[in-house]
């Protein structure tokens, strides 16, 4: 194990090597990736967008319950599809043109 980590220092962590050696020593040579227990289902941006369009007044909590994913996943994907929750409705994240022209006035 030490030799592997010396030859390929960034390839794998020492702890991972130890787990592999233990598995092989126990006779388990199965290299397939097993499903992870408790992994949340993935969220499709199109599905999220359709859900928001069908009812733009849904809260993040409503979306979590409806789509059965973590709140952090909802937030991540909302950012990807550039949606934000303003005045209890989902809107495009980018500022509207008139808002951009008012920014210098408001800031000063």
FILUMGU-542070 format. One line per 3 residues: number of its first residue (from 1); their letters; for each residue x, y, z of N, C-alpha, C. Coordinates in nm, 2 decimals, always signed. Atoms other than C-alpha are relative to their C-alpha. Example, Ala and Ser with C-alpha at 12.3 -4.5 7.8 and 13.67 -1.06 7.14 Angstrom:
REM FILUMGU-542070
1> AS> +0.09,-0.12,+0.00,+1.23,-0.45,+0.78,+0.09,+0.12,+0.00; -0.09,-0.11,+0.00,+1.37,-0.11,+0.71,-0.08,+0.11,+0.08
REM end
This chain:
REM FILUMGU-542070
1> XXX> +0.08,-0.12,+0.00,+0.00,+0.00,+0.00,+0.09,+0.12,+0.00; -0.09,-0.11,-0.01,+0.28,+0.24,+0.09,+0.06,+0.03,-0.14; -0.06,-0.01,+0.13,+0.44,+0.17,-0.25,-0.09,+0.06,-0.10
4> XXX> +0.10,-0.06,+0.10,+0.12,+0.25,-0.44,-0.01,+0.15,+0.02; +0.02,-0.14,-0.03,+0.08,+0.58,-0.26,+0.13,+0.08,-0.03; -0.13,-0.07,+0.04,+0.45,+0.67,-0.32,+0.01,+0.02,-0.15
7> XXX> -0.01,-0.01,+0.14,+0.43,+0.60,-0.69,-0.11,+0.09,-0.06; +0.11,-0.08,+0.05,+0.09,+0.75,-0.74,-0.06,+0.08,+0.12; +0.04,-0.07,-0.12,+0.05,+1.01,-0.46,-0.14,+0.06,-0.01
10> XXX> +0.13,-0.07,+0.02,-0.26,+1.18,-0.60,-0.11,-0.10,-0.05; +0.09,+0.10,+0.06,-0.43,+0.86,-0.73,-0.11,-0.04,+0.10; +0.09,+0.05,-0.10,-0.59,+0.74,-0.41,+0.06,+0.03,+0.14
13> XXX> -0.04,-0.02,-0.14,-0.58,+0.81,-0.03,+0.04,-0.13,+0.06; -0.05,+0.12,-0.07,-0.41,+0.57,+0.20,-0.11,-0.07,+0.07; +0.11,+0.06,-0.07,-0.73,+0.51,+0.39,-0.08,-0.09,-0.10
16> XXX> +0.07,+0.08,+0.10,-0.90,+0.40,+0.07,+0.07,-0.13,-0.04; -0.08,+0.12,+0.03,-0.62,+0.16,-0.01,-0.02,-0.10,+0.11; +0.01,+0.09,-0.11,-0.65,+0.01,+0.34,-0.14,-0.07,-0.01
19> XXX> +0.14,+0.06,+0.01,-1.03,-0.05,+0.28,+0.00,-0.10,-0.11; +0.00,+0.09,+0.12,-0.96,-0.21,-0.06,+0.08,-0.13,+0.04; -0.08,+0.11,-0.04,-0.69,-0.44,+0.09,-0.08,-0.09,+0.09
22> XXX> +0.08,+0.08,-0.09,-0.92,-0.55,+0.37,-0.11,-0.07,-0.07; +0.11,+0.07,+0.08,-1.20,-0.62,+0.12,+0.06,-0.12,-0.08; -0.06,+0.10,+0.08,-0.97,-0.82,-0.10,+0.05,-0.12,+0.09
25> XXX> -0.05,+0.10,-0.10,-0.82,-1.01,+0.20,-0.12,-0.08,+0.05; +0.12,+0.07,-0.05,-1.18,-1.10,+0.31,-0.06,-0.08,-0.12; +0.06,+0.08,+0.11,-1.24,-1.25,-0.04,-0.09,+0.07,-0.09
28> XXX> +0.09,-0.08,+0.08,-1.45,-0.97,-0.18,+0.08,+0.07,-0.11; -0.08,-0.06,+0.11,-1.30,-0.89,-0.52,-0.10,+0.07,-0.10; +0.10,-0.07,+0.09,-1.62,-0.73,-0.66,+0.04,+0.15,-0.01
31> XXX> -0.04,-0.14,+0.03,-1.51,-0.40,-0.82,-0.11,+0.09,-0.04; +0.11,-0.09,+0.04,-1.86,-0.27,-0.91,-0.03,+0.10,+0.11; +0.04,-0.11,-0.09,-1.98,+0.05,-0.76,-0.14,-0.03,+0.06
34> XXX> +0.12,+0.03,-0.06,-2.25,-0.03,-0.51,-0.08,+0.13,+0.03; +0.09,-0.12,-0.03,-2.55,+0.21,-0.45,+0.03,+0.04,+0.14; -0.03,-0.05,-0.13,-2.50,+0.43,-0.15,-0.13,+0.01,+0.08
37> XXX> +0.12,-0.01,-0.08,-2.75,+0.40,+0.13,-0.03,+0.14,+0.04; +0.04,-0.13,-0.04,-2.95,+0.71,+0.19,+0.03,+0.11,-0.10; -0.02,-0.10,+0.10,-2.85,+0.89,-0.13,-0.13,+0.05,-0.05
40> XXX> +0.13,-0.06,+0.04,-3.12,+1.13,-0.23,-0.01,-0.01,-0.15; +0.02,+0.00,+0.15,-3.27,+1.11,-0.58,+0.05,+0.13,-0.06; -0.05,-0.12,+0.07,-3.13,+1.35,-0.83,-0.12,+0.09,-0.05
43> XXX> +0.11,-0.10,+0.04,-3.33,+1.66,-0.94,+0.03,+0.04,-0.14; -0.01,-0.04,+0.14,-3.39,+1.74,-1.30,-0.04,+0.15,-0.01; +0.03,-0.14,+0.01,-3.38,+2.11,-1.38,-0.13,+0.03,-0.08
46> XXX> +0.12,-0.01,+0.08,-3.66,+2.07,-1.64,-0.12,-0.03,+0.09; +0.11,+0.03,-0.09,-3.89,+1.91,-1.38,-0.02,+0.11,+0.10; +0.01,-0.11,-0.09,-3.81,+2.18,-1.13,-0.07,+0.12,-0.06
49> XXX> +0.06,-0.12,+0.07,-3.89,+2.45,-1.38,-0.15,-0.02,-0.03; +0.14,+0.03,+0.03,-4.21,+2.28,-1.49,-0.09,+0.01,+0.13; +0.07,-0.01,-0.13,-4.32,+2.25,-1.12,-0.02,+0.14,+0.04
52> XXX> +0.01,-0.14,-0.04,-4.25,+2.62,-1.06,-0.10,+0.07,-0.10; +0.09,-0.07,+0.09,-4.43,+2.73,-1.38,-0.14,-0.04,+0.03; +0.14,+0.04,-0.03,-4.74,+2.52,-1.29,-0.06,+0.07,+0.12
55> XXX> +0.05,-0.08,-0.11,-4.76,+2.70,-0.96,+0.11,+0.08,+0.06; -0.11,-0.08,-0.04,-4.52,+2.99,-0.91,-0.01,+0.05,+0.14; +0.02,-0.04,-0.14,-4.65,+3.05,-0.56,+0.05,-0.10,+0.10
58> XXX> -0.05,+0.10,-0.09,-4.49,+2.74,-0.41,+0.12,+0.04,+0.07; -0.12,-0.03,-0.07,-4.24,+2.78,-0.14,+0.11,-0.10,-0.02; -0.11,+0.10,+0.01,-3.90,+2.60,-0.13,-0.04,-0.12,+0.08
61> XXX> +0.04,+0.11,-0.09,-4.05,+2.38,+0.15,-0.10,-0.08,-0.08; +0.10,+0.07,+0.09,-4.34,+2.29,-0.09,+0.07,-0.08,-0.10; -0.08,+0.07,+0.10,-4.09,+2.20,-0.36,+0.07,-0.12,+0.05
64> XXX> -0.07,+0.11,-0.07,-3.89,+1.98,-0.12,-0.09,-0.12,+0.02; +0.10,+0.10,-0.02,-4.20,+1.79,-0.03,-0.05,-0.06,-0.13; +0.06,+0.05,+0.12,-4.34,+1.76,-0.38,+0.10,-0.08,-0.08
67> XXX> -0.10,+0.06,+0.09,-4.01,+1.66,-0.55,+0.08,-0.11,+0.08; -0.06,+0.10,-0.09,-3.88,+1.45,-0.25,+0.16,+0.01,-0.02; -0.15,-0.02,+0.00,-3.52,+1.60,-0.25,+0.03,+0.09,+0.11
70> XXX> -0.05,-0.09,-0.10,-3.31,+1.79,-0.01,-0.02,+0.15,-0.03; +0.02,-0.14,+0.02,-3.36,+2.16,+0.04,+0.12,+0.06,-0.07; -0.12,-0.05,+0.07,-3.00,+2.22,-0.06,+0.00,-0.03,-0.15
73> XXX> +0.01,+0.04,+0.14,-3.06,+2.04,-0.39,-0.10,+0.10,-0.07; +0.09,-0.10,+0.05,-3.36,+2.27,-0.45,+0.07,+0.13,-0.03; -0.07,-0.13,+0.01,-3.15,+2.58,-0.38,+0.10,+0.00,-0.11
76> XXX> -0.10,+0.01,+0.10,-2.87,+2.46,-0.60,-0.06,+0.00,-0.14; +0.06,+0.01,+0.14,-3.09,+2.38,-0.90,-0.08,+0.13,-0.03; +0.06,-0.13,+0.03,-3.29,+2.71,-0.86,+0.10,+0.10,-0.05
79> XXX> -0.11,-0.09,+0.04,-2.96,+2.89,-0.89,+0.04,-0.03,-0.15; -0.04,+0.05,+0.14,-2.88,+2.68,-1.21,-0.10,+0.05,-0.10; +0.10,-0.04,+0.10,-3.21,+2.77,-1.37,-0.04,+0.15,+0.02
82> XXX> +0.01,-0.14,-0.02,-3.18,+3.13,-1.25,-0.13,+0.05,+0.04; +0.13,-0.04,-0.06,-3.50,+3.15,-1.04,+0.03,+0.05,+0.14; +0.00,-0.05,-0.13,-3.55,+3.35,-0.73,-0.14,+0.03,+0.05
85> XXX> +0.14,-0.02,-0.06,-3.85,+3.39,-0.49,-0.01,+0.14,+0.05; +0.02,-0.14,-0.04,-3.96,+3.75,-0.48,-0.15,+0.03,+0.01; +0.13,-0.03,-0.02,-4.28,+3.87,-0.34,-0.10,-0.12,-0.02
88> XXX> +0.08,+0.13,+0.00,-4.41,+3.51,-0.30,-0.03,-0.05,-0.13; +0.02,+0.06,+0.13,-4.36,+3.42,-0.66,+0.14,-0.02,-0.06; -0.13,+0.03,+0.07,-4.07,+3.26,-0.86,+0.01,+0.08,-0.12
91> XXX> -0.03,-0.09,+0.12,-3.92,+3.50,-1.11,+0.14,-0.03,-0.05; -0.14,+0.01,+0.05,-3.61,+3.50,-1.33,+0.10,+0.08,+0.10; -0.09,-0.06,-0.09,-3.30,+3.58,-1.12,+0.06,+0.13,-0.04
94> XXX> -0.07,-0.12,+0.04,-3.15,+3.85,-1.34,-0.09,+0.12,+0.02; +0.07,-0.12,-0.03,-3.25,+4.20,-1.26,-0.06,+0.06,-0.13; +0.07,-0.06,+0.11,-3.50,+4.37,-1.49,+0.08,+0.12,-0.05
97> XXX> -0.07,-0.12,+0.06,-3.36,+4.65,-1.72,-0.02,+0.12,+0.08; +0.02,-0.13,-0.07,-3.53,+4.93,-1.53,+0.06,-0.01,+0.14; -0.07,+0.01,-0.13,-3.39,+4.79,-1.20,+0.14,+0.03,-0.01
100> XXX> -0.14,-0.03,+0.02,-3.04,+4.80,-1.34,+0.03,+0.14,-0.02; -0.03,-0.14,+0.02,-3.07,+5.16,-1.44,-0.03,+0.08,+0.13; +0.03,-0.07,-0.12,-3.20,+5.25,-1.10,+0.11,-0.02,+0.11
103> XXX> -0.10,+0.04,-0.10,-2.91,+5.09,-0.91,+0.09,+0.11,+0.04; -0.09,-0.11,-0.04,-2.67,+5.39,-0.92,-0.08,+0.10,+0.08; +0.08,-0.10,-0.07,-2.95,+5.62,-0.80,-0.03,-0.05,+0.14
106> XXX> +0.04,+0.06,-0.13,-3.06,+5.39,-0.52,+0.13,-0.01,+0.09; -0.12,+0.01,-0.08,-2.70,+5.33,-0.40,+0.06,+0.13,+0.05; -0.05,-0.13,-0.04,-2.61,+5.70,-0.39,-0.10,+0.06,+0.09
REM end
